[in-house]
Amino acid sequence: MAVQEDGAYLDGTYGRGGHGRAVLERLGPEGRLLAIDRDPDAVALARKQLGADPRVRIEQGNFAEMGAVSAKAGFEGRFDGILLDLGVSSPQLDQAHRGFSFLADGPLDMRMDPSQPVSAADWVNSASERELSEIIWRYGEDRYSRRIARAIVASRGQRRIETTARLADVIAGAIPARFREPGKNPATRTFQAIRIHINDELGSLEQGLDASLDLLRGGGRLCVISFHSLEDRMVKRFMRRNASEDEAWRGLPEVPVHARAKLELVGRAIRPGPDEVRRNPRARSAVLRIAERVR
């Protein structure tokens, strides 16, 4: 992030607050931090941890709407750094009642913002077999998506699927044991796909990345941590695309401002080393990419 003492920073995914607090430790009295999260539990934690600090503003919201959220919070001008830590947070996974994980039985919910109208249970019990299959394949890249979709439809025909354990059992029953990935729960990919769909995570990421270009000042950095290939692919393509001139103007002596590169890539993708993975196994698939707004 290259945090400056008097800079303004946006943490678009507060979660447990580790990143936000690390930024705040590097800020001086004139520095400012805007912490955003879709999850009201994360917002409540942020207010408990940082609410008394005059340098901090805390807002519930989707980072896809970071422009409107930052304006509401009174942040005038642009940011010196924007951080997005994508995907589901540890508290969401660890709390069974949130319905994100198959490791503990709970209501099949998966909404990052519980005020969203459609839960995972609502969608799983109403979507067509074709839609189920397409989403499981598109966002989970599960080659058994059709078998899983067929099993879900058959199971809900007998009784509505309401819990994470029941859905996990249905998925496991659809995949023959000899075809399962060693060391991986057969429900992993389908749960990921449903969560991404319910929360429109890739749509939010696309909007948030675009918004960051307008909100970063020259020299400001965009740092994005992703945890699976679909997210990382989007981030990599976005950064590379905006780190190049518009192809229509490339090579010409005079390139108009709107066609010039908007970003400069900072180093290569950063992945956790063995020590970090041992300390935090959930970091094993993390990829951090950094780009700097061209001045």
URUR-V795813 format. One record per residue. N is the residue number from 1. SS is DSSP state (alpha for helix, beta for strand, coil for the rest). PHI is phi as a letter, one per 30 degrees, with the letter a starting at -180 (* if undefined). Layout:
N/SS/PHI
N/SS/PHI
//
This chain:
1/coil/*
2/coil/h
3/coil/d
4/coil/c
5/coil/e
6/coil/c
7/coil/d
8/beta/c
9/beta/b
10/beta/b
11/beta/c
12/coil/d
13/coil/b
14/coil/d
15/coil/h
16/coil/d
17/coil/j
18/alpha/e
19/alpha/d
20/alpha/e
21/alpha/d
22/alpha/d
23/alpha/d
24/alpha/d
25/alpha/d
26/coil/c
27/coil/d
28/coil/d
29/coil/d
30/coil/c
31/coil/d
32/beta/b
33/beta/b
34/beta/c
35/beta/c
36/beta/b
37/beta/a
38/coil/d
39/coil/d
40/alpha/d
41/alpha/d
42/alpha/d
43/alpha/d
44/alpha/d
45/alpha/d
46/alpha/d
47/alpha/d
48/alpha/d
49/alpha/d
50/alpha/b
51/coil/e
52/coil/d
53/coil/d
54/coil/d
55/coil/d
56/beta/c
57/beta/c
58/beta/b
59/beta/b
60/beta/d
61/coil/l
62/coil/c
63/alpha/d
64/alpha/d
65/alpha/c
66/alpha/d
67/alpha/d
68/alpha/d
69/alpha/d
70/alpha/d
71/alpha/d
72/alpha/d
73/coil/d
74/coil/i
75/coil/d
76/coil/c
77/coil/i
78/coil/c
79/beta/c
80/beta/d
81/beta/a
82/beta/b
83/beta/c
84/beta/b
85/beta/c
86/coil/d
87/coil/i
88/coil/d
89/coil/c
90/alpha/e
91/alpha/e
92/alpha/d
93/alpha/d
94/alpha/d
95/coil/c
96/alpha/e
97/alpha/d
98/alpha/d
99/coil/i
100/coil/c
101/coil/c
102/coil/c
103/coil/d
104/coil/b
105/coil/d
106/coil/a
107/beta/d
108/coil/d
109/coil/c
110/coil/i
111/coil/d
112/coil/d
113/coil/c
114/coil/d
115/coil/d
116/coil/e
117/coil/d
118/coil/c
119/coil/c
120/alpha/d
121/alpha/d
122/alpha/e
123/alpha/d
124/alpha/e
125/coil/c
126/coil/b
127/coil/d
128/coil/d
129/alpha/e
130/alpha/d
131/alpha/d
132/alpha/e
133/alpha/d
134/alpha/d
135/alpha/d
136/alpha/d
137/alpha/d
138/alpha/d
139/alpha/c
140/alpha/c
141/coil/h
142/coil/c
143/coil/d
144/coil/c
145/alpha/e
146/alpha/d
147/alpha/d
148/alpha/d
149/alpha/d
150/alpha/d
151/alpha/d
152/alpha/d
153/alpha/d
154/alpha/d
155/alpha/d
156/alpha/d
157/alpha/d
158/alpha/d
159/coil/a
160/coil/e
161/coil/d
162/coil/c
163/beta/b
164/alpha/d
165/alpha/d
166/alpha/d
167/alpha/d
168/alpha/d
169/alpha/d
170/alpha/d
171/alpha/d
172/alpha/d
173/alpha/d
174/alpha/d
175/coil/c
176/coil/e
177/alpha/e
178/alpha/d
179/alpha/c
180/coil/d
181/coil/d
182/coil/e
183/coil/i
184/coil/b
185/coil/d
186/coil/d
187/coil/d
188/alpha/e
189/alpha/d
190/alpha/d
191/alpha/d
192/alpha/d
193/alpha/d
194/alpha/d
195/alpha/d
196/alpha/d
197/alpha/d
198/alpha/e
199/coil/c
200/coil/h
201/alpha/d
202/alpha/d
203/alpha/d
204/alpha/d
205/alpha/d
206/alpha/e
207/alpha/d
208/alpha/d
209/alpha/d
210/alpha/d
211/alpha/d
212/alpha/d
213/alpha/d
214/alpha/d
215/alpha/c
216/beta/d
217/beta/d
218/beta/e
219/beta/i
220/beta/d
221/beta/c
222/beta/c
223/beta/c
224/beta/b
225/beta/c
226/beta/c
227/coil/b
228/coil/b
229/alpha/d
230/alpha/d
231/alpha/d
232/alpha/d
233/alpha/d
234/alpha/d
235/alpha/d
236/alpha/d
237/alpha/d
238/alpha/d
239/alpha/d
240/alpha/d
241/alpha/d
242/alpha/d
243/coil/c
244/coil/b
245/coil/d
246/coil/e
247/coil/e
248/coil/d
249/coil/c
250/coil/d
251/coil/i
252/coil/d
253/coil/d
254/coil/b
255/coil/c
256/coil/d
257/alpha/e
258/alpha/d
259/alpha/c
260/coil/d
261/coil/d
262/coil/c
263/beta/b
264/beta/b
265/beta/d
266/coil/c
267/coil/i
268/coil/c
269/coil/e
270/beta/c
271/beta/b
272/coil/d
273/coil/d
274/alpha/e
275/alpha/d
276/alpha/d
277/alpha/d
278/alpha/d
279/alpha/d
280/coil/b
281/alpha/e
282/alpha/d
283/alpha/d
284/coil/d
285/coil/c
286/coil/d
287/beta/b
288/beta/c
289/beta/b
290/beta/b
291/beta/b
292/beta/c
293/beta/d
294/coil/d
295/coil/d
//
